[in-house]
C-alpha cells in the first residue's frame, strides 16, 4: 500500500506544513476535503445528468447486479 506523507504534500503543493495543519488539522482531514471536492466537481455533475434523463438511471449499470 502506497502512503503519502505530509512532506510529499508540501513538496507537491508548495504550501508549508503549518498552513496544511492549520487549515485541515491533519492528513485525514485533508484527504476528506480533497475527496469531497472531487465528488462535487466530478461525480455530482455526471450523476446530475443521469438524473435529468429519466432513462439514464435505469440504463446505468449497477454494481449490485450479478
mmCIF file of the N, C-alpha and C atoms, coordinates in Angstrom:
data_MODEL
# 
_entry.id   MODEL 
# 
loop_
_atom_site.group_PDB 
_atom_site.id 
_atom_site.type_symbol 
_atom_site.label_atom_id 
_atom_site.label_alt_id 
_atom_site.label_comp_id 
_atom_site.label_asym_id 
_atom_site.label_entity_id 
_atom_site.label_seq_id 
_atom_site.pdbx_PDB_ins_code 
_atom_site.Cartn_x 
_atom_site.Cartn_y 
_atom_site.Cartn_z 
_atom_site.occupancy 
_atom_site.B_iso_or_equiv 
_atom_site.pdbx_formal_charge 
_atom_site.auth_seq_id 
_atom_site.auth_comp_id 
_atom_site.auth_asym_id 
_atom_site.auth_atom_id 
_atom_site.pdbx_PDB_model_num 
ATOM 1   N N  . UNK A 1 1  ? 0.844   -1.177  0.000   1.00 0.00 ? 1  UNK A N  1 
ATOM 2   C CA . UNK A 1 1  ? 0.000   0.000   0.000   1.00 0.00 ? 1  UNK A CA 1 
ATOM 3   C C  . UNK A 1 1  ? 0.890   1.242   0.000   1.00 0.00 ? 1  UNK A C  1 
ATOM 4   N N  . UNK A 1 2  ? 0.612   2.122   -0.918  1.00 0.00 ? 2  UNK A N  1 
ATOM 5   C CA . UNK A 1 2  ? 1.384   3.358   -1.013  1.00 0.00 ? 2  UNK A CA 1 
ATOM 6   C C  . UNK A 1 2  ? 0.906   4.350   0.044   1.00 0.00 ? 2  UNK A C  1 
ATOM 7   N N  . UNK A 1 3  ? 1.824   5.090   0.589   1.00 0.00 ? 3  UNK A N  1 
ATOM 8   C CA . UNK A 1 3  ? 1.461   6.126   1.554   1.00 0.00 ? 3  UNK A CA 1 
ATOM 9   C C  . UNK A 1 3  ? 2.014   7.466   1.085   1.00 0.00 ? 3  UNK A C  1 
ATOM 10  N N  . UNK A 1 4  ? 1.315   8.496   1.446   1.00 0.00 ? 4  UNK A N  1 
ATOM 11  C CA . UNK A 1 4  ? 1.747   9.850   1.130   1.00 0.00 ? 4  UNK A CA 1 
ATOM 12  C C  . UNK A 1 4  ? 1.953   10.583  2.441   1.00 0.00 ? 4  UNK A C  1 
ATOM 13  N N  . UNK A 1 5  ? 3.122   11.118  2.619   1.00 0.00 ? 5  UNK A N  1 
ATOM 14  C CA . UNK A 1 5  ? 3.432   11.854  3.834   1.00 0.00 ? 5  UNK A CA 1 
ATOM 15  C C  . UNK A 1 5  ? 3.153   13.337  3.666   1.00 0.00 ? 5  UNK A C  1 
ATOM 16  N N  . UNK A 1 6  ? 3.097   14.007  4.777   1.00 0.00 ? 6  UNK A N  1 
ATOM 17  C CA . UNK A 1 6  ? 2.876   15.456  4.747   1.00 0.00 ? 6  UNK A CA 1 
ATOM 18  C C  . UNK A 1 6  ? 3.947   16.142  3.912   1.00 0.00 ? 6  UNK A C  1 
ATOM 19  N N  . UNK A 1 7  ? 5.195   15.685  4.004   1.00 0.00 ? 7  UNK A N  1 
ATOM 20  C CA . UNK A 1 7  ? 6.262   16.303  3.216   1.00 0.00 ? 7  UNK A CA 1 
ATOM 21  C C  . UNK A 1 7  ? 6.001   16.133  1.722   1.00 0.00 ? 7  UNK A C  1 
ATOM 22  N N  . UNK A 1 8  ? 5.423   15.006  1.307   1.00 0.00 ? 8  UNK A N  1 
ATOM 23  C CA . UNK A 1 8  ? 5.058   14.813  -0.104  1.00 0.00 ? 8  UNK A CA 1 
ATOM 24  C C  . UNK A 1 8  ? 4.030   15.860  -0.533  1.00 0.00 ? 8  UNK A C  1 
ATOM 25  N N  . UNK A 1 9  ? 3.063   16.110  0.331   1.00 0.00 ? 9  UNK A N  1 
ATOM 26  C CA . UNK A 1 9  ? 2.018   17.089  0.028   1.00 0.00 ? 9  UNK A CA 1 
ATOM 27  C C  . UNK A 1 9  ? 2.607   18.497  -0.001  1.00 0.00 ? 9  UNK A C  1 
ATOM 28  N N  . UNK A 1 10 ? 3.469   18.793  0.953   1.00 0.00 ? 10 UNK A N  1 
ATOM 29  C CA . UNK A 1 10 ? 4.142   20.100  0.998   1.00 0.00 ? 10 UNK A CA 1 
ATOM 30  C C  . UNK A 1 10 ? 4.935   20.320  -0.288  1.00 0.00 ? 10 UNK A C  1 
ATOM 31  N N  . UNK A 1 11 ? 5.683   19.315  -0.706  1.00 0.00 ? 11 UNK A N  1 
ATOM 32  C CA . UNK A 1 11 ? 6.501   19.434  -1.918  1.00 0.00 ? 11 UNK A CA 1 
ATOM 33  C C  . UNK A 1 11 ? 5.639   19.594  -3.164  1.00 0.00 ? 11 UNK A C  1 
ATOM 34  N N  . UNK A 1 12 ? 4.550   18.848  -3.238  1.00 0.00 ? 12 UNK A N  1 
ATOM 35  C CA . UNK A 1 12 ? 3.692   18.891  -4.424  1.00 0.00 ? 12 UNK A CA 1 
ATOM 36  C C  . UNK A 1 12 ? 2.891   20.176  -4.535  1.00 0.00 ? 12 UNK A C  1 
ATOM 37  N N  . UNK A 1 13 ? 2.498   20.747  -3.403  1.00 0.00 ? 13 UNK A N  1 
ATOM 38  C CA . UNK A 1 13 ? 1.634   21.926  -3.429  1.00 0.00 ? 13 UNK A CA 1 
ATOM 39  C C  . UNK A 1 13 ? 2.374   23.249  -3.270  1.00 0.00 ? 13 UNK A C  1 
ATOM 40  N N  . UNK A 1 14 ? 3.558   23.187  -2.695  1.00 0.00 ? 14 UNK A N  1 
ATOM 41  C CA . UNK A 1 14 ? 4.288   24.421  -2.426  1.00 0.00 ? 14 UNK A CA 1 
ATOM 42  C C  . UNK A 1 14 ? 3.817   25.121  -1.158  1.00 0.00 ? 14 UNK A C  1 
ATOM 43  N N  . UNK A 1 15 ? 2.862   24.519  -0.464  1.00 0.00 ? 15 UNK A N  1 
ATOM 44  C CA . UNK A 1 15 ? 2.399   25.080  0.811   1.00 0.00 ? 15 UNK A CA 1 
ATOM 45  C C  . UNK A 1 15 ? 3.350   24.668  1.910   1.00 0.00 ? 15 UNK A C  1 
ATOM 46  N N  . UNK A 1 16 ? 3.274   25.363  3.030   1.00 0.00 ? 16 UNK A N  1 
ATOM 47  C CA . UNK A 1 16 ? 4.123   24.913  4.130   1.00 0.00 ? 16 UNK A CA 1 
ATOM 48  C C  . UNK A 1 16 ? 3.320   24.048  5.102   1.00 0.00 ? 16 UNK A C  1 
ATOM 49  N N  . UNK A 1 17 ? 4.044   23.263  5.841   1.00 0.00 ? 17 UNK A N  1 
ATOM 50  C CA . UNK A 1 17 ? 3.447   22.286  6.757   1.00 0.00 ? 17 UNK A CA 1 
ATOM 51  C C  . UNK A 1 17 ? 2.473   22.940  7.733   1.00 0.00 ? 17 UNK A C  1 
ATOM 52  N N  . UNK A 1 18 ? 2.850   24.069  8.303   1.00 0.00 ? 18 UNK A N  1 
ATOM 53  C CA . UNK A 1 18 ? 1.978   24.706  9.298   1.00 0.00 ? 18 UNK A CA 1 
ATOM 54  C C  . UNK A 1 18 ? 0.663   25.179  8.668   1.00 0.00 ? 18 UNK A C  1 
ATOM 55  N N  . UNK A 1 19 ? 0.704   25.609  7.416   1.00 0.00 ? 19 UNK A N  1 
ATOM 56  C CA . UNK A 1 19 ? -0.522  26.020  6.734   1.00 0.00 ? 19 UNK A CA 1 
ATOM 57  C C  . UNK A 1 19 ? -1.464  24.839  6.539   1.00 0.00 ? 19 UNK A C  1 
ATOM 58  N N  . UNK A 1 20 ? -0.908  23.688  6.150   1.00 0.00 ? 20 UNK A N  1 
ATOM 59  C CA . UNK A 1 20 ? -1.733  22.494  5.974   1.00 0.00 ? 20 UNK A CA 1 
ATOM 60  C C  . UNK A 1 20 ? -2.401  22.087  7.279   1.00 0.00 ? 20 UNK A C  1 
ATOM 61  N N  . UNK A 1 21 ? -1.604  22.033  8.349   1.00 0.00 ? 21 UNK A N  1 
ATOM 62  C CA . UNK A 1 21 ? -2.166  21.638  9.641   1.00 0.00 ? 21 UNK A CA 1 
ATOM 63  C C  . UNK A 1 21 ? -3.165  22.662  10.160  1.00 0.00 ? 21 UNK A C  1 
ATOM 64  N N  . UNK A 1 22 ? -2.882  23.935  9.916   1.00 0.00 ? 22 UNK A N  1 
ATOM 65  C CA . UNK A 1 22 ? -3.790  24.992  10.367  1.00 0.00 ? 22 UNK A CA 1 
ATOM 66  C C  . UNK A 1 22 ? -5.126  24.914  9.640   1.00 0.00 ? 22 UNK A C  1 
ATOM 67  N N  . UNK A 1 23 ? -5.072  24.643  8.349   1.00 0.00 ? 23 UNK A N  1 
ATOM 68  C CA . UNK A 1 23 ? -6.280  24.612  7.533   1.00 0.00 ? 23 UNK A CA 1 
ATOM 69  C C  . UNK A 1 23 ? -7.063  23.323  7.699   1.00 0.00 ? 23 UNK A C  1 
ATOM 70  N N  . UNK A 1 24 ? -6.373  22.191  7.698   1.00 0.00 ? 24 UNK A N  1 
ATOM 71  C CA . UNK A 1 24 ? -7.055  20.895  7.675   1.00 0.00 ? 24 UNK A CA 1 
ATOM 72  C C  . UNK A 1 24 ? -6.938  20.101  8.958   1.00 0.00 ? 24 UNK A C  1 
ATOM 73  N N  . UNK A 1 25 ? -5.959  20.368  9.774   1.00 0.00 ? 25 UNK A N  1 
ATOM 74  C CA . UNK A 1 25 ? -5.790  19.633  11.018  1.00 0.00 ? 25 UNK A CA 1 
ATOM 75  C C  . UNK A 1 25 ? -4.916  18.412  10.887  1.00 0.00 ? 25 UNK A C  1 
ATOM 76  N N  . UNK A 1 26 ? -4.869  17.804  9.716   1.00 0.00 ? 26 UNK A N  1 
ATOM 77  C CA . UNK A 1 26 ? -4.054  16.620  9.507   1.00 0.00 ? 26 UNK A CA 1 
ATOM 78  C C  . UNK A 1 26 ? -4.310  15.996  8.155   1.00 0.00 ? 26 UNK A C  1 
ATOM 79  N N  . UNK A 1 27 ? -3.584  14.905  7.885   1.00 0.00 ? 27 UNK A N  1 
ATOM 80  C CA . UNK A 1 27 ? -3.696  14.248  6.579   1.00 0.00 ? 27 UNK A CA 1 
ATOM 81  C C  . UNK A 1 27 ? -5.091  13.705  6.317   1.00 0.00 ? 27 UNK A C  1 
ATOM 82  N N  . UNK A 1 28 ? -5.702  13.120  7.320   1.00 0.00 ? 28 UNK A N  1 
ATOM 83  C CA . UNK A 1 28 ? -7.020  12.527  7.111   1.00 0.00 ? 28 UNK A CA 1 
ATOM 84  C C  . UNK A 1 28 ? -8.060  13.589  6.758   1.00 0.00 ? 28 UNK A C  1 
ATOM 85  N N  . UNK A 1 29 ? -8.015  14.718  7.428   1.00 0.00 ? 29 UNK A N  1 
ATOM 86  C CA . UNK A 1 29 ? -8.947  15.803  7.119   1.00 0.00 ? 29 UNK A CA 1 
ATOM 87  C C  . UNK A 1 29 ? -8.672  16.389  5.732   1.00 0.00 ? 29 UNK A C  1 
ATOM 88  N N  . UNK A 1 30 ? -7.402  16.474  5.359   1.00 0.00 ? 30 UNK A N  1 
ATOM 89  C CA . UNK A 1 30 ? -7.044  16.939  4.016   1.00 0.00 ? 30 UNK A CA 1 
ATOM 90  C C  . UNK A 1 30 ? -7.575  15.964  2.974   1.00 0.00 ? 30 UNK A C  1 
ATOM 91  N N  . UNK A 1 31 ? -7.432  14.675  3.221   1.00 0.00 ? 31 UNK A N  1 
ATOM 92  C CA . UNK A 1 31 ? -7.944  13.659  2.308   1.00 0.00 ? 31 UNK A CA 1 
ATOM 93  C C  . UNK A 1 31 ? -9.461  13.795  2.151   1.00 0.00 ? 31 UNK A C  1 
ATOM 94  N N  . UNK A 1 32 ? -10.159 13.952  3.266   1.00 0.00 ? 32 UNK A N  1 
ATOM 95  C CA . UNK A 1 32 ? -11.624 14.108  3.205   1.00 0.00 ? 32 UNK A CA 1 
ATOM 96  C C  . UNK A 1 32 ? -12.017 15.335  2.390   1.00 0.00 ? 32 UNK A C  1 
ATOM 97  N N  . UNK A 1 33 ? -11.322 16.434  2.611   1.00 0.00 ? 33 UNK A N  1 
ATOM 98  C CA . UNK A 1 33 ? -11.625 17.668  1.868   1.00 0.00 ? 33 UNK A CA 1 
ATOM 99  C C  . UNK A 1 33 ? -11.366 17.472  0.377   1.00 0.00 ? 33 UNK A C  1 
ATOM 100 N N  . UNK A 1 34 ? -10.271 16.798  0.042   1.00 0.00 ? 34 UNK A N  1 
ATOM 101 C CA . UNK A 1 34 ? -9.960  16.544  -1.373  1.00 0.00 ? 34 UNK A CA 1 
ATOM 102 C C  . UNK A 1 34 ? -11.004 15.618  -1.992  1.00 0.00 ? 34 UNK A C  1 
ATOM 103 N N  . UNK A 1 35 ? -11.425 14.600  -1.261  1.00 0.00 ? 35 UNK A N  1 
ATOM 104 C CA . UNK A 1 35 ? -12.438 13.674  -1.763  1.00 0.00 ? 35 UNK A CA 1 
ATOM 105 C C  . UNK A 1 35 ? -13.776 14.380  -1.959  1.00 0.00 ? 35 UNK A C  1 
ATOM 106 N N  . UNK A 1 36 ? -14.174 15.199  -1.002  1.00 0.00 ? 36 UNK A N  1 
ATOM 107 C CA . UNK A 1 36 ? -15.420 15.954  -1.131  1.00 0.00 ? 36 UNK A CA 1 
ATOM 108 C C  . UNK A 1 36 ? -15.366 16.889  -2.338  1.00 0.00 ? 36 UNK A C  1 
ATOM 109 N N  . UNK A 1 37 ? -14.224 17.518  -2.548  1.00 0.00 ? 37 UNK A N  1 
ATOM 110 C CA . UNK A 1 37 ? -14.055 18.425  -3.702  1.00 0.00 ? 37 UNK A CA 1 
ATOM 111 C C  . UNK A 1 37 ? -14.161 17.636  -5.001  1.00 0.00 ? 37 UNK A C  1 
ATOM 112 N N  . UNK A 1 38 ? -13.538 16.464  -5.043  1.00 0.00 ? 38 UNK A N  1 
ATOM 113 C CA . UNK A 1 38 ? -13.601 15.628  -6.239  1.00 0.00 ? 38 UNK A CA 1 
ATOM 114 C C  . UNK A 1 38 ? -15.048 15.224  -6.532  1.00 0.00 ? 38 UNK A C  1 
ATOM 115 N N  . UNK A 1 39 ? -15.754 14.790  -5.506  1.00 0.00 ? 39 UNK A N  1 
ATOM 116 C CA . UNK A 1 39 ? -17.155 14.389  -5.693  1.00 0.00 ? 39 UNK A CA 1 
ATOM 117 C C  . UNK A 1 39 ? -17.974 15.564  -6.196  1.00 0.00 ? 39 UNK A C  1 
ATOM 118 N N  . UNK A 1 40 ? -17.773 16.724  -5.606  1.00 0.00 ? 40 UNK A N  1 
ATOM 119 C CA . UNK A 1 40 ? -18.512 17.918  -6.002  1.00 0.00 ? 40 UNK A CA 1 
ATOM 120 C C  . UNK A 1 40 ? -18.215 18.308  -7.448  1.00 0.00 ? 40 UNK A C  1 
ATOM 121 N N  . UNK A 1 41 ? -16.953 18.281  -7.820  1.00 0.00 ? 41 UNK A N  1 
ATOM 122 C CA . UNK A 1 41 ? -16.557 18.757  -9.149  1.00 0.00 ? 41 UNK A CA 1 
ATOM 123 C C  . UNK A 1 41 ? -16.710 17.719  -10.248 1.00 0.00 ? 41 UNK A C  1 
ATOM 124 N N  . UNK A 1 42 ? -16.565 16.443  -9.919  1.00 0.00 ? 42 UNK A N  1 
ATOM 125 C CA . UNK A 1 42 ? -16.532 15.403  -10.952 1.00 0.00 ? 42 UNK A CA 1 
ATOM 126 C C  . UNK A 1 42 ? -17.752 14.487  -10.933 1.00 0.00 ? 42 UNK A C  1 
ATOM 127 N N  . UNK A 1 43 ? -18.094 13.957  -9.780  1.00 0.00 ? 43 UNK A N  1 
ATOM 128 C CA . UNK A 1 43 ? -19.160 12.948  -9.708  1.00 0.00 ? 43 UNK A CA 1 
ATOM 129 C C  . UNK A 1 43 ? -20.553 13.555  -9.772  1.00 0.00 ? 43 UNK A C  1 
ATOM 130 N N  . UNK A 1 44 ? -20.794 14.600  -9.008  1.00 0.00 ? 44 UNK A N  1 
ATOM 131 C CA . UNK A 1 44 ? -22.146 15.177  -8.974  1.00 0.00 ? 44 UNK A CA 1 
ATOM 132 C C  . UNK A 1 44 ? -22.624 15.663  -10.339 1.00 0.00 ? 44 UNK A C  1 
ATOM 133 N N  . UNK A 1 45 ? -21.790 16.332  -11.136 1.00 0.00 ? 45 UNK A N  1 
ATOM 134 C CA . UNK A 1 45 ? -22.270 16.740  -12.457 1.00 0.00 ? 45 UNK A CA 1 
ATOM 135 C C  . UNK A 1 45 ? -22.683 15.551  -13.332 1.00 0.00 ? 45 UNK A C  1 
ATOM 136 N N  . UNK A 1 46 ? -21.939 14.473  -13.280 1.00 0.00 ? 46 UNK A N  1 
ATOM 137 C CA . UNK A 1 46 ? -22.263 13.293  -14.078 1.00 0.00 ? 46 UNK A CA 1 
ATOM 138 C C  . UNK A 1 46 ? -23.559 12.669  -13.580 1.00 0.00 ? 46 UNK A C  1 
ATOM 139 N N  . UNK A 1 47 ? -23.672 12.511  -12.276 1.00 0.00 ? 47 UNK A N  1 
ATOM 140 C CA . UNK A 1 47 ? -24.890 11.928  -11.709 1.00 0.00 ? 47 UNK A CA 1 
ATOM 141 C C  . UNK A 1 47 ? -26.092 12.836  -11.971 1.00 0.00 ? 47 UNK A C  1 
ATOM 142 N N  . UNK A 1 48 ? -25.877 14.132  -11.942 1.00 0.00 ? 48 UNK A N  1 
ATOM 143 C CA . UNK A 1 48 ? -26.959 15.069  -12.230 1.00 0.00 ? 48 UNK A CA 1 
ATOM 144 C C  . UNK A 1 48 ? -27.491 14.910  -13.637 1.00 0.00 ? 48 UNK A C  1 
ATOM 145 N N  . UNK A 1 49 ? -26.584 14.697  -14.587 1.00 0.00 ? 49 UNK A N  1 
ATOM 146 C CA . UNK A 1 49 ? -27.026 14.479  -15.971 1.00 0.00 ? 49 UNK A CA 1 
ATOM 147 C C  . UNK A 1 49 ? -27.818 13.190  -16.083 1.00 0.00 ? 49 UNK A C  1 
ATOM 148 N N  . UNK A 1 50 ? -27.431 12.156  -15.362 1.00 0.00 ? 50 UNK A N  1 
ATOM 149 C CA . UNK A 1 50 ? -28.194 10.904  -15.376 1.00 0.00 ? 50 UNK A CA 1 
ATOM 150 C C  . UNK A 1 50 ? -29.585 11.105  -14.792 1.00 0.00 ? 50 UNK A C  1 
ATOM 151 N N  . UNK A 1 51 ? -29.669 11.894  -13.716 1.00 0.00 ? 51 UNK A N  1 
ATOM 152 C CA . UNK A 1 51 ? -30.963 12.129  -13.081 1.00 0.00 ? 51 UNK A CA 1 
ATOM 153 C C  . UNK A 1 51 ? -31.889 12.956  -13.965 1.00 0.00 ? 51 UNK A C  1 
ATOM 154 N N  . UNK A 1 52 ? -31.338 13.841  -14.777 1.00 0.00 ? 52 UNK A N  1 
ATOM 155 C CA . UNK A 1 52 ? -32.158 14.670  -15.660 1.00 0.00 ? 52 UNK A CA 1 
ATOM 156 C C  . UNK A 1 52 ? -32.865 13.836  -16.717 1.00 0.00 ? 52 UNK A C  1 
ATOM 157 N N  . UNK A 1 53 ? -32.239 12.781  -17.146 1.00 0.00 ? 53 UNK A N  1 
ATOM 158 C CA . UNK A 1 53 ? -32.798 11.897  -18.158 1.00 0.00 ? 53 UNK A CA 1 
ATOM 159 C C  . UNK A 1 53 ? -33.453 10.726  -17.431 1.00 0.00 ? 53 UNK A C  1 
ATOM 160 N N  . UNK A 1 54 ? -34.777 10.619  -17.523 1.00 0.00 ? 54 UNK A N  1 
ATOM 161 C CA . UNK A 1 54 ? -35.485 9.563   -16.804 1.00 0.00 ? 54 UNK A CA 1 
ATOM 162 C C  . UNK A 1 54 ? -34.928 8.183   -17.115 1.00 0.00 ? 54 UNK A C  1 
ATOM 163 N N  . UNK A 1 55 ? -34.459 7.971   -18.313 1.00 0.00 ? 55 UNK A N  1 
ATOM 164 C CA . UNK A 1 55 ? -33.936 6.661   -18.690 1.00 0.00 ? 55 UNK A CA 1 
ATOM 165 C C  . UNK A 1 55 ? -32.499 6.466   -18.206 1.00 0.00 ? 55 UNK A C  1 
ATOM 166 N N  . UNK A 1 56 ? -31.810 7.550   -17.915 1.00 0.00 ? 56 UNK A N  1 
ATOM 167 C CA . UNK A 1 56 ? -30.392 7.472   -17.561 1.00 0.00 ? 56 UNK A CA 1 
ATOM 168 C C  . UNK A 1 56 ? -30.093 6.562   -16.398 1.00 0.00 ? 56 UNK A C  1 
ATOM 169 N N  . UNK A 1 57 ? -30.807 6.714   -15.310 1.00 0.00 ? 57 UNK A N  1 
ATOM 170 C CA . UNK A 1 57 ? -30.533 5.903   -14.133 1.00 0.00 ? 57 UNK A CA 1 
ATOM 171 C C  . UNK A 1 57 ? -30.952 4.452   -14.348 1.00 0.00 ? 57 UNK A C  1 
ATOM 172 N N  . UNK A 1 58 ? -31.998 4.242   -15.100 1.00 0.00 ? 58 UNK A N  1 
ATOM 173 C CA . UNK A 1 58 ? -32.413 2.859   -15.363 1.00 0.00 ? 58 UNK A CA 1 
ATOM 174 C C  . UNK A 1 58 ? -31.409 2.156   -16.254 1.00 0.00 ? 58 UNK A C  1 
ATOM 175 N N  . UNK A 1 59 ? -30.782 2.898   -17.141 1.00 0.00 ? 59 UNK A N  1 
ATOM 176 C CA . UNK A 1 59 ? -29.829 2.301   -18.080 1.00 0.00 ? 59 UNK A CA 1 
ATOM 177 C C  . UNK A 1 59 ? -28.434 2.170   -17.506 1.00 0.00 ? 59 UNK A C  1 
ATOM 178 N N  . UNK A 1 60 ? -28.122 2.941   -16.483 1.00 0.00 ? 60 UNK A N  1 
ATOM 179 C CA . UNK A 1 60 ? -26.779 2.897   -15.916 1.00 0.00 ? 60 UNK A CA 1 
ATOM 180 C C  . UNK A 1 60 ? -26.538 1.544   -15.278 1.00 0.00 ? 60 UNK A C  1 
ATOM 181 N N  . UNK A 1 61 ? -25.378 0.942   -15.532 1.00 0.00 ? 61 UNK A N  1 
ATOM 182 C CA . UNK A 1 61 ? -25.088 -0.370  -14.938 1.00 0.00 ? 61 UNK A CA 1 
ATOM 183 C C  . UNK A 1 61 ? -24.984 -0.267  -13.436 1.00 0.00 ? 61 UNK A C  1 
ATOM 184 N N  . UNK A 1 62 ? -25.442 -1.270  -12.770 1.00 0.00 ? 62 UNK A N  1 
ATOM 185 C CA . UNK A 1 62 ? -25.390 -1.309  -11.311 1.00 0.00 ? 62 UNK A CA 1 
ATOM 186 C C  . UNK A 1 62 ? -24.380 -2.346  -10.875 1.00 0.00 ? 62 UNK A C  1 
ATOM 187 N N  . UNK A 1 63 ? -23.553 -1.995  -9.919  1.00 0.00 ? 63 UNK A N  1 
ATOM 188 C CA . UNK A 1 63 ? -22.558 -2.937  -9.429  1.00 0.00 ? 63 UNK A CA 1 
ATOM 189 C C  . UNK A 1 63 ? -23.199 -4.014  -8.575  1.00 0.00 ? 63 UNK A C  1 
ATOM 190 N N  . UNK A 1 64 ? -24.452 -3.816  -8.191  1.00 0.00 ? 64 UNK A N  1 
ATOM 191 C CA . UNK A 1 64 ? -25.118 -4.812  -7.337  1.00 0.00 ? 64 UNK A CA 1 
ATOM 192 C C  . UNK A 1 64 ? -25.779 -5.923  -8.166  1.00 0.00 ? 64 UNK A C  1 
ATOM 193 N N  . UNK A 1 65 ? -25.833 -5.711  -9.471  1.00 0.00 ? 65 UNK A N  1 
ATOM 194 C CA . UNK A 1 65 ? -26.413 -6.753  -10.333 1.00 0.00 ? 65 UNK A CA 1 
ATOM 195 C C  . UNK A 1 65 ? -25.383 -7.825  -10.607 1.00 0.00 ? 65 UNK A C  1 
ATOM 196 N N  . UNK A 1 66 ? -25.816 -9.079  -10.636 1.00 0.00 ? 66 UNK A N  1 
ATOM 197 C CA . UNK A 1 66 ? -24.902 -10.173 -10.864 1.00 0.00 ? 66 UNK A CA 1 
ATOM 198 C C  . UNK A 1 66 ? -24.939 -10.626 -12.212 1.00 0.00 ? 66 UNK A C  1 
# 
